[in-house]
Amino acid sequence: MTSASDMLDRVLWWDALPEQLREPLGEPLVGQVDADVAIIGAGYTGLWTAYYLQQQVPSLRIAIVEKHIAGYGASGRNGGWASALFPQDHEAIAKRAGLPAAIAMQQAMNHSVDEIGRVAADHGWDIDWAKGGTIVAARSLAQWNAMREREAHLRAAGIDSDERLLDAQQTLDMMHATDVVGGVYTPHCAAIQPAKLVRHLAQHVVESGAQLFETSPALAVEPGIVRTPTGSVRARYVIRATEGYTAEIPGQRRTLLPFYSLMVATEPLPESTWDQIGLADRPTFSDGRHLVIYGQRTADNRLAFGGRGAPYTFGSKIQSQTELDGRIHRMLEATLVDLFPVVRQHRFTHAWGGTLGISRDWWASVGLDPVTGMGWAGGYVGDGVGTSNLAGRTLAALIAGRTGDPLLTLPWVDHRSRAWEPEPLRWAATTIGLKATEAADAIESKTGKPSVFGRLVGSLTGH
């Protein structure tokens, strides 16, 4: 059995943490604690909620219950994209909630990127911040045509997303990848060191008076109380901020689907290698395939690169061995070499993974039941760095009763996704979806034409 510390030792971001950010922050919960707000999960969502509550209502007593240590989950392991991406796209939001709501949602997400940078700068947190935007390369005609069609749809719908189509040379000027035929660029993303952010944030909320109880898994979550093996927290408000780990909470097995995303990282690369790769301003990068990939140039000149592809675990079980799938890590290394062949000359030094959460309709959501005091946020589908900041501000506004706050009118507030199907239907649907995604990429890469499997994936995700 792989221990929690062994898992974190494999993560580049944790390996690079300065000693002052490794200091223990909390003890196990023992006995009963009374609070105004109990938060389950010490990742970005829970910590941002505590942070903004401390700003707005300093008198509130806040208790945070965490199964491992603050930042152990996706918050400390992700690709380091502080992006304005939301799981559902502009058209889907406009279709459901109207064009003004879709525009407001995108503006709120854009602001969240800058808000993270502002908070870090105000407190003097070094999080390796570089707002270089995101470049997505089209590396087949099918990918390029899909980008052009999307841009035309957005323009026809009246949605200005600040995305800019690039021709092949414009794309290559930023990202010297192979087989480039075009691309799309957005300025609304910053590369960060995610473990630095989550640990700085955790230290701050603890120093500001929040109680953090680590190695204290929630065994029962009910209105007014959170129970752990050795104690409980009683509070007027109970907030679920567990994202991919939500399935481990009794009664929440089908709320969010836990899905794995894995990453690799290279050794620091010399400038001569970067001359052949590009990414001079540290934009985050991807390409237009269906099976998501993502990368960044780190502050110490490594390539940190990740992607989906690990299989879903039957019964929504969280299994650490899935995060160490050598087959997926080798596939990621090969994909990165395919993008930038010069990488073949260098060593890969880290390989790890983490769990993200997916709702049945691929909508992230945030809400608070004013009667029971039960609140939640999650379903970020891997786009949680920026979205969790917006969630924290929204939950704080809900708890503080700021009824006039425009955040509370956004279309994801109080959105209710239906539960995932019971097994074995859940496993079958997820496995078929993953296989269809892989097939779509293979067919489109070979033919340059859209695949029926790609349309199937789009229908499954609500896009």
C-alpha positions as CSV (number, residue, x, y, z in Angstrom):
1,M,0.0,0.0,0.0
2,T,1.4,3.4,-1.1
3,S,1.4,5.9,1.8
4,A,0.1,9.5,1.5
5,S,3.7,10.9,1.9
6,D,5.0,8.5,-0.8
7,M,2.3,9.8,-3.2
8,L,3.3,13.4,-2.6
9,D,7.0,12.7,-3.0
10,R,6.3,11.8,-6.7
11,V,4.6,15.2,-7.4
12,L,6.9,17.8,-8.9
13,W,5.0,20.6,-7.1
14,W,5.4,19.1,-3.7
15,D,9.0,18.1,-4.3
16,A,9.8,21.7,-5.1
17,L,8.0,23.2,-2.1
18,P,10.2,25.4,0.2
19,E,10.5,24.1,3.8
20,Q,8.3,26.9,5.3
21,L,5.4,25.6,3.2
22,R,5.8,22.1,4.4
23,E,5.2,22.9,8.1
24,P,2.3,20.9,9.7
25,L,-0.8,23.0,9.9
26,G,-3.4,20.9,11.8
27,E,-3.9,18.1,14.3
28,P,-6.5,15.3,14.1
29,L,-9.9,16.2,15.4
30,V,-10.5,14.9,18.9
31,G,-13.8,15.4,20.7
32,Q,-16.5,17.9,19.8
33,V,-15.9,21.3,18.3
34,D,-18.5,24.0,17.9
35,A,-18.2,26.4,14.9
36,D,-20.3,28.6,12.7
37,V,-19.1,27.1,9.5
38,A,-17.7,23.5,9.0
39,I,-15.9,22.8,5.8
40,I,-15.1,19.3,4.5
41,G,-11.9,19.4,2.4
42,A,-8.8,21.6,2.7
43,G,-8.2,22.1,-1.0
44,Y,-8.8,25.3,-3.0
45,T,-12.6,25.3,-2.7
46,G,-12.7,24.9,1.1
47,L,-9.7,27.2,1.7
48,W,-11.0,30.0,-0.6
49,T,-14.3,29.8,1.1
50,A,-12.6,30.2,4.5
51,Y,-10.4,33.0,3.1
52,Y,-13.3,35.2,1.9
53,L,-15.4,34.5,4.9
54,Q,-12.5,35.8,7.1
55,Q,-12.4,38.9,4.9
56,Q,-16.1,39.6,5.0
57,V,-17.2,38.2,8.5
58,P,-14.1,38.0,10.7
59,S,-16.1,37.0,13.7
60,L,-17.2,33.6,12.2
61,R,-15.7,30.5,13.8
62,I,-14.5,28.3,10.9
63,A,-13.5,24.6,11.2
64,I,-12.0,22.7,8.3
65,V,-11.9,18.9,8.3
66,E,-9.4,17.2,5.9
67,K,-8.8,13.5,5.4
68,H,-5.1,13.9,4.6
69,I,-3.3,17.2,4.8
70,A,-4.1,20.6,3.3
71,G,-3.6,20.5,-0.5
72,Y,-3.2,16.7,-0.7
73,G,-5.8,16.3,-3.5
74,A,-6.1,17.9,-6.9
75,S,-5.3,21.3,-5.5
76,G,-1.7,20.3,-5.0
77,R,-1.2,18.1,-8.0
78,N,-2.9,19.8,-11.0
79,G,-1.4,21.2,-14.2
80,G,-1.1,24.7,-12.7
81,W,-3.5,26.4,-15.1
82,A,-5.3,29.3,-13.4
83,S,-7.7,29.5,-16.3
84,A,-11.1,31.0,-17.1
85,L,-12.3,27.6,-18.4
86,F,-15.7,26.4,-17.3
87,P,-16.7,22.7,-17.9
88,Q,-19.7,23.7,-20.0
89,D,-19.0,26.0,-23.0
90,H,-20.6,29.3,-23.8
91,E,-23.2,28.0,-26.2
92,A,-24.4,25.4,-23.7
93,I,-24.8,28.0,-21.0
94,A,-26.5,30.5,-23.3
95,K,-28.9,27.8,-24.5
96,R,-29.9,26.9,-20.9
97,A,-29.7,30.3,-19.1
98,G,-29.6,32.9,-21.9
99,L,-26.9,35.0,-23.6
100,P,-26.5,37.6,-20.8
101,A,-26.0,34.8,-18.3
102,A,-23.4,33.2,-20.5
103,I,-21.5,36.5,-20.9
104,A,-21.7,37.2,-17.1
105,M,-20.4,33.7,-16.4
106,Q,-17.4,34.1,-18.7
107,Q,-16.6,37.6,-17.3
108,A,-16.7,36.1,-13.7
109,M,-14.3,33.4,-14.8
110,N,-12.0,35.9,-16.5
111,H,-12.0,37.9,-13.3
112,S,-11.2,34.9,-11.2
113,V,-7.8,34.5,-12.9
114,D,-6.8,38.0,-12.0
115,E,-8.3,37.7,-8.5
116,I,-5.9,34.8,-7.8
117,G,-3.0,36.9,-8.9
118,R,-4.2,39.9,-6.9
119,V,-4.5,37.9,-3.7
120,A,-1.1,36.3,-4.1
121,A,0.5,39.7,-4.8
122,D,-1.2,41.4,-1.9
123,H,0.1,38.8,0.5
124,G,3.5,38.4,-1.0
125,W,2.9,34.8,-2.0
126,D,5.4,33.4,-4.5
127,I,3.3,31.1,-6.6
128,D,5.4,31.2,-9.8
129,W,2.7,33.4,-11.4
130,A,3.0,34.1,-15.2
131,K,-0.1,35.3,-17.0
132,G,0.9,34.2,-20.5
133,G,-2.5,33.0,-21.6
134,T,-3.2,29.7,-23.3
135,I,-2.2,28.5,-26.8
136,V,-4.1,25.6,-28.3
137,A,-2.5,24.2,-31.5
138,A,-4.5,22.6,-34.2
139,R,-2.4,19.8,-35.5
140,S,-4.8,18.3,-38.0
141,L,-7.4,19.7,-40.4
142,A,-10.1,18.2,-38.3
143,Q,-8.9,20.1,-35.2
144,W,-8.4,23.3,-37.3
145,N,-11.9,23.1,-38.8
146,A,-13.4,22.5,-35.3
147,M,-11.7,25.6,-34.0
148,R,-13.0,27.7,-36.9
149,E,-16.5,26.4,-36.6
150,R,-16.5,27.1,-32.8
151,E,-15.3,30.6,-33.4
152,A,-18.1,31.1,-36.1
153,H,-20.7,29.7,-33.7
154,L,-19.6,32.1,-30.9
155,R,-19.6,35.1,-33.2
156,A,-23.1,34.2,-34.5
157,A,-24.4,33.8,-31.0
158,G,-23.0,37.2,-30.0
159,I,-20.5,35.8,-27.5
160,D,-17.2,37.6,-27.3
161,S,-14.8,35.2,-25.6
162,D,-11.6,37.1,-26.2
163,E,-10.3,34.0,-28.0
164,R,-8.3,34.7,-31.1
165,L,-7.8,32.4,-34.1
166,L,-4.2,32.1,-35.2
167,D,-2.8,30.9,-38.5
168,A,0.0,28.3,-38.6
169,Q,2.8,30.8,-38.4
170,Q,1.3,32.8,-35.6
171,T,0.8,29.6,-33.6
172,L,4.4,28.5,-34.3
173,D,5.7,31.9,-33.2
174,M,4.4,31.0,-29.7
175,M,4.7,27.2,-29.6
176,H,7.1,25.4,-31.9
177,A,5.1,22.2,-32.0
178,T,5.0,19.6,-34.9
179,D,2.3,19.4,-37.5
180,V,0.8,22.8,-36.7
181,V,-1.9,24.1,-39.1
182,G,-3.4,26.8,-36.9
183,G,-4.4,27.5,-33.4
184,V,-6.4,29.6,-30.9
185,Y,-5.1,31.9,-28.1
186,T,-6.8,33.3,-25.0
187,P,-5.1,35.7,-22.6
188,H,-7.2,34.6,-19.7
189,C,-4.9,32.0,-18.1
190,A,-1.8,32.1,-15.8
191,A,0.7,29.4,-15.2
192,I,1.2,28.8,-11.4
193,Q,2.9,26.4,-9.0
194,P,-0.3,24.9,-7.6
195,A,1.1,23.4,-4.4
196,K,2.6,26.8,-3.5
197,L,-0.8,28.4,-3.9
198,V,-2.7,25.9,-1.8
199,R,-0.1,25.8,1.0
200,H,0.2,29.6,1.2
201,L,-3.6,29.8,1.3
202,A,-3.9,27.1,4.0
203,Q,-1.2,28.8,6.2
204,H,-3.0,32.1,5.8
205,V,-6.5,30.9,6.9
206,V,-5.0,29.1,9.8
207,E,-3.0,32.1,10.9
208,S,-6.2,34.2,10.5
209,G,-8.0,32.0,13.0
210,A,-9.6,29.0,11.2
211,Q,-9.2,25.6,12.9
212,L,-7.8,23.0,10.5
213,F,-8.1,19.3,11.5
214,E,-6.0,17.1,9.3
215,T,-5.9,13.3,9.0
216,S,-9.6,13.5,10.0
217,P,-11.8,11.8,7.3
218,A,-15.5,12.7,7.3
219,L,-17.5,9.6,8.1
220,A,-20.9,11.3,8.2
221,V,-22.0,14.7,6.9
222,E,-25.4,15.8,8.0
223,P,-27.2,19.2,8.6
224,G,-25.4,20.8,11.5
225,I,-22.7,18.2,12.1
226,V,-19.7,16.5,10.5
227,R,-18.5,13.3,12.2
228,T,-15.0,11.8,12.0
229,P,-13.5,8.7,13.6
230,T,-12.4,10.6,16.7
231,G,-14.6,13.6,16.9
232,S,-17.3,15.9,15.4
233,V,-17.9,19.5,14.4
234,R,-21.2,21.1,15.0
235,A,-22.0,24.1,12.9
236,R,-24.8,26.2,11.5
237,Y,-23.3,25.7,8.0
238,V,-21.7,22.5,6.6
239,I,-19.9,22.9,3.3
240,R,-18.9,20.0,1.1
241,A,-15.7,21.0,-0.8
242,T,-14.4,17.5,-1.7
243,E,-14.4,17.5,-5.5
244,G,-13.0,14.2,-6.8
245,Y,-13.2,12.7,-3.3
246,T,-16.9,13.3,-2.9
247,A,-17.7,9.7,-3.7
248,E,-16.0,8.7,-0.4
249,I,-18.6,10.5,1.6
250,P,-21.5,8.3,2.7
251,G,-24.6,9.0,0.5
252,Q,-22.5,10.9,-2.1
253,R,-21.3,7.9,-4.2
254,R,-23.2,9.0,-7.4
255,T,-22.9,12.8,-7.0
256,L,-19.6,13.4,-8.7
257,L,-17.7,10.8,-10.8
258,P,-14.0,10.5,-9.7
259,F,-11.8,10.6,-12.8
260,Y,-8.0,10.5,-13.0
261,S,-5.7,12.8,-14.8
262,L,-2.0,12.0,-14.8
263,M,1.2,14.1,-15.2
264,V,4.9,13.9,-16.0
265,A,7.7,16.5,-15.8
266,T,11.1,16.8,-17.3
267,E,14.3,17.9,-15.8
268,P,15.1,21.6,-16.2
269,L,15.8,22.3,-19.8
270,P,18.6,24.5,-21.2
271,E,17.9,27.6,-23.2
272,S,19.1,25.9,-26.4
273,T,16.2,23.4,-26.0
274,W,13.7,26.2,-25.3
275,D,14.8,27.8,-28.5
276,Q,13.3,24.8,-30.2
277,I,10.2,24.6,-28.1
278,G,9.1,28.3,-27.7
279,L,6.7,29.1,-24.9
280,A,8.8,32.2,-24.1
281,D,6.2,34.0,-22.1
282,R,5.2,30.8,-20.3
283,P,1.7,30.4,-21.9
284,T,0.0,27.2,-20.9
285,F,-0.4,24.9,-23.9
286,S,-2.5,22.1,-25.4
287,D,-3.7,20.9,-28.8
288,G,-7.2,20.3,-30.3
289,R,-7.6,16.6,-29.7
290,H,-10.6,15.3,-27.9
291,L,-8.6,13.4,-25.1
292,V,-7.5,16.4,-23.0
293,I,-3.8,17.2,-22.7
294,Y,-2.3,20.2,-21.0
295,G,1.1,21.6,-20.2
296,Q,3.2,24.5,-19.0
297,R,6.8,25.8,-18.9
298,T,7.6,25.9,-15.2
299,A,9.4,28.8,-13.5
300,D,12.5,26.5,-13.2
301,N,12.3,25.7,-17.0
302,R,10.8,22.2,-16.9
303,L,8.0,21.0,-19.0
304,A,5.1,19.8,-16.8
305,F,2.6,17.9,-18.9
306,G,-0.5,15.9,-18.3
307,G,-3.6,14.3,-19.8
308,R,-6.6,12.1,-19.3
309,G,-6.7,8.4,-20.3
310,A,-6.6,6.5,-17.1
311,P,-9.6,4.1,-16.7
312,Y,-12.5,4.8,-14.4
313,T,-12.5,2.5,-11.3
314,F,-15.7,0.5,-10.9
315,G,-17.8,1.7,-8.0
316,S,-16.2,5.2,-8.0
317,K,-13.4,3.9,-5.8
318,I,-10.4,6.1,-5.2
319,Q,-7.3,3.9,-5.7
320,S,-3.8,5.4,-5.4
321,Q,-2.4,2.8,-7.8
322,T,-4.4,4.4,-10.7
323,E,-2.4,7.5,-10.2
324,L,0.8,5.5,-10.8
325,D,-0.3,3.9,-14.1
326,G,3.0,3.4,-16.0
327,R,1.2,2.9,-19.3
328,I,-0.4,6.3,-19.1
329,H,2.8,8.0,-18.0
330,R,4.7,6.5,-20.9
331,M,1.9,7.6,-23.2
332,L,2.2,11.2,-21.9
333,E,6.0,11.1,-22.4
334,A,5.5,9.9,-26.0
335,T,2.9,12.6,-26.6
336,L,5.1,15.3,-25.3
337,V,8.0,14.1,-27.5
338,D,5.6,14.0,-30.5
339,L,4.8,17.7,-29.8
340,F,8.4,18.7,-29.2
341,P,10.9,16.1,-30.5
342,V,13.8,17.8,-28.8
343,V,12.4,16.6,-25.5
344,R,13.7,13.1,-26.4
345,Q,17.2,14.2,-25.4
346,H,16.2,14.9,-21.8
347,R,15.1,13.0,-18.7
348,F,11.7,12.8,-17.2
349,T,12.1,13.2,-13.4
350,H,8.5,13.0,-12.0
351,A,5.3,11.1,-12.7
352,W,2.1,11.4,-10.7
353,G,-1.7,11.7,-10.9
354,G,-4.7,13.0,-9.2
355,T,-8.5,12.8,-9.0
356,L,-11.0,15.3,-10.5
357,G,-14.8,15.4,-10.2
358,I,-17.4,15.3,-13.0
359,S,-21.1,15.9,-12.6
360,R,-23.6,13.9,-14.7
361,D,-24.3,16.9,-17.0
362,W,-20.7,18.3,-16.9
363,W,-21.9,21.4,-15.1
364,A,-19.8,22.7,-12.2
365,S,-22.1,24.1,-9.5
366,V,-22.2,25.9,-6.1
367,G,-25.0,26.4,-3.7
368,L,-26.3,26.6,-0.2
369,D,-29.6,25.3,1.3
370,P,-30.7,28.1,3.7
371,V,-32.9,25.8,5.6
372,T,-30.5,22.9,6.3
373,G,-27.3,25.0,6.1
374,M,-25.8,22.4,3.7
375,G,-23.6,23.9,1.0
376,W,-21.4,22.6,-1.8
377,A,-19.2,23.4,-4.7
378,G,-17.5,21.2,-7.3
379,G,-17.7,19.3,-10.6
380,Y,-14.9,21.3,-12.1
381,V,-13.8,18.6,-14.6
382,G,-10.1,19.5,-14.2
383,D,-10.6,23.3,-14.5
384,G,-10.7,23.9,-10.8
385,V,-7.9,26.4,-10.1
386,G,-9.9,29.4,-11.3
387,T,-13.4,28.0,-10.8
388,S,-12.7,27.1,-7.1
389,N,-11.8,30.8,-6.4
390,L,-15.1,31.8,-7.8
391,A,-16.8,29.1,-5.8
392,G,-15.1,30.3,-2.6
393,R,-16.3,33.9,-3.1
394,T,-19.8,32.7,-4.0
395,L,-20.1,30.4,-0.9
396,A,-18.8,33.2,1.3
397,A,-21.5,35.6,-0.1
398,L,-24.2,33.0,0.4
399,I,-23.1,32.3,4.0
400,A,-22.8,36.0,4.8
401,G,-26.2,36.7,3.4
402,R,-25.1,39.2,0.8
403,T,-28.2,38.9,-1.3
404,G,-27.3,41.8,-3.6
405,D,-24.0,40.3,-4.7
406,P,-24.0,39.8,-8.5
407,L,-22.1,36.5,-8.0
408,L,-25.3,35.0,-6.7
409,T,-27.1,35.5,-10.0
410,L,-24.6,33.5,-12.1
411,P,-26.1,30.4,-13.8
412,W,-24.1,27.8,-11.9
413,V,-25.5,28.9,-8.5
414,D,-27.8,26.3,-7.1
415,H,-27.6,24.2,-10.3
416,R,-28.6,20.7,-9.5
417,S,-27.1,17.9,-11.6
418,R,-28.9,14.5,-11.6
419,A,-27.0,11.6,-10.0
420,W,-24.8,9.3,-12.0
421,E,-26.3,5.9,-13.0
422,P,-25.8,3.0,-10.6
423,E,-23.2,0.4,-11.5
424,P,-22.5,-1.3,-13.8
425,L,-24.1,1.3,-16.0
426,R,-21.8,4.0,-14.7
427,W,-18.7,2.0,-15.4
428,A,-20.0,1.0,-18.9
429,A,-20.9,4.6,-19.9
430,T,-17.5,5.9,-18.7
431,T,-15.5,3.2,-20.4
432,I,-17.3,3.6,-23.7
433,G,-16.9,7.4,-23.5
434,L,-13.1,7.0,-23.0
435,K,-12.8,4.5,-25.8
436,A,-14.9,6.8,-28.1
437,T,-12.6,9.7,-27.3
438,E,-9.5,7.7,-28.2
439,A,-11.1,6.5,-31.4
440,A,-12.1,10.0,-32.4
441,D,-8.6,11.3,-32.1
442,A,-7.1,8.3,-34.0
443,I,-9.5,8.7,-36.9
444,E,-9.3,12.4,-37.1
445,S,-5.5,12.4,-37.0
446,K,-5.4,9.9,-39.9
447,T,-8.2,11.3,-42.1
448,G,-8.2,15.0,-41.2
449,K,-12.0,14.8,-41.0
450,P,-14.5,15.0,-38.1
451,S,-15.3,11.6,-36.6
452,V,-18.7,10.3,-35.5
453,F,-17.0,9.3,-32.3
454,G,-16.2,12.9,-31.6
455,R,-19.8,13.9,-32.0
456,L,-20.7,11.1,-29.6
457,V,-18.3,12.4,-27.0
458,G,-19.8,15.9,-27.4
459,S,-23.3,14.7,-26.9
460,L,-22.2,12.8,-23.7
461,T,-20.6,15.9,-22.2
462,G,-23.4,18.2,-23.1
463,H,-21.3,20.3,-25.6
